[in-house]
């Protein structure tokens, strides 16, 4: 895992119940917002935070099916592929790509 994700997460994302039912709106929203936050951090060049947030969102793929969030994770993976020289990216990117292969559609929706 890259860094300490709790340091980058707003309180409402970090304290969601871990055993919420699949498809629970709070889990889906946290995943979607977390994916956007990860993209934003990556765009700003804060790759450690992007990886930490991406890991939290990636961990939710097992319990939350969200095509919109998966599309954002595909965008994050594409962005991080261009930055593989960074140690945080190098350690997180294989995890992200593996999770997307296992849990997310192969082609992002709307593309």
C-alpha positions in Angstrom: 0.0 0.0 0.0 1.2 3.5 -0.8 1.4 5.8 2.2 -1.3 6.3 4.9 -4.7 6.8 3.1 -6.4 8.1 6.2 -4.2 11.2 6.0 -5.7 12.0 2.6 -9.3 11.0 3.0 -12.1 13.3 4.2 -13.8 11.9 7.2 -16.9 10.7 5.4 -14.8 8.5 3.1 -12.7 6.9 5.8 -15.4 6.0 8.2 -17.9 4.1 6.1 -19.1 0.8 7.5 -17.0 -2.0 6.2 -19.9 -4.5 6.0 -22.4 -2.3 4.3 -24.5 -4.4 1.8 -23.2 -4.5 -1.8 -24.6 -1.6 -3.7 -25.3 0.4 -0.5 -25.5 4.1 -1.7 -22.9 5.2 0.8 -20.3 2.7 -0.4 -20.9 3.6 -4.0 -20.7 7.3 -3.4 -17.5 6.9 -1.3 -16.0 4.8 -4.1 -16.9 7.4 -6.8 -15.7 10.4 -4.8 -12.5 8.6 -3.8 -11.8 7.8 -7.4 -12.2 11.5 -8.3 -10.0 12.5 -5.5 -7.3 10.1 -6.6 -7.5 11.5 -10.1 -7.3 15.0 -8.8 -4.2 14.2 -6.6 -2.6 12.6 -9.6 -3.3 15.6 -11.8 -1.7 17.9 -9.1 1.4 15.6 -9.0 0.7 14.3 -5.5 1.3 10.7 -6.5 1.7 9.4 -3.0 -1.8 10.6 -2.2 -3.2 9.4 -5.5 -1.9 5.9 -4.8 -3.2 5.9 -1.3 -6.7 7.0 -2.3 -6.6 4.7 -5.3 -5.8 1.8 -3.0 -8.8 2.6 -0.8 -11.1 2.8 -3.9 -9.6 -0.4 -5.4 -10.3 -2.3 -2.1 -14.0 -1.4 -2.6 -14.1 -3.2 -6.0 -14.8 -6.4 -4.1 -18.0 -5.2 -2.5 -19.3 -2.4 -4.8 -20.1 -2.7 -8.4 -19.9 0.7 -10.0 -19.2 1.1 -13.7 -18.7 4.9 -13.3 -16.1 4.4 -10.5 -14.4 1.6 -12.6 -14.2 4.1 -15.5 -12.5 6.6 -13.3 -10.1 3.9 -12.0 -9.2 3.1 -15.7 -8.4 6.8 -16.2 -6.3 6.7 -13.0 -4.4 3.7 -14.3 -3.8 5.4 -17.6 -2.5 8.5 -15.9 -0.3 6.5 -13.5 1.2 4.4 -16.4 2.9 7.6 -17.6 4.5 8.1 -14.2 5.9 4.7 -13.4 9.3 6.1 -12.4 7.7 7.2 -9.1 8.1 4.6 -6.4 4.6 4.9 -5.1 3.2 4.4 -8.6 5.5 1.5 -9.3 4.2 -0.3 -6.1 0.5 0.5 -6.6 -0.1 0.3 -10.3 0.1 -3.5 -10.6 -2.4 -3.8 -7.8 -4.8 -1.4 -9.5 -4.4 -3.1 -12.9 -5.0 -6.5 -11.4 -8.1 -5.3 -9.6 -9.5 -3.7 -12.8 -8.8 -6.9 -14.7 -10.7 -9.0 -12.1 -13.6 -6.7 -11.1 -14.1 -4.0 -13.7 -15.3 -4.0 -17.3 -12.4 -4.3 -19.8 -13.5 -1.2 -21.6 -14.5 1.9 -19.6 -18.1 2.9 -20.2 -18.7 5.7 -22.6 -15.4 5.3 -24.4 
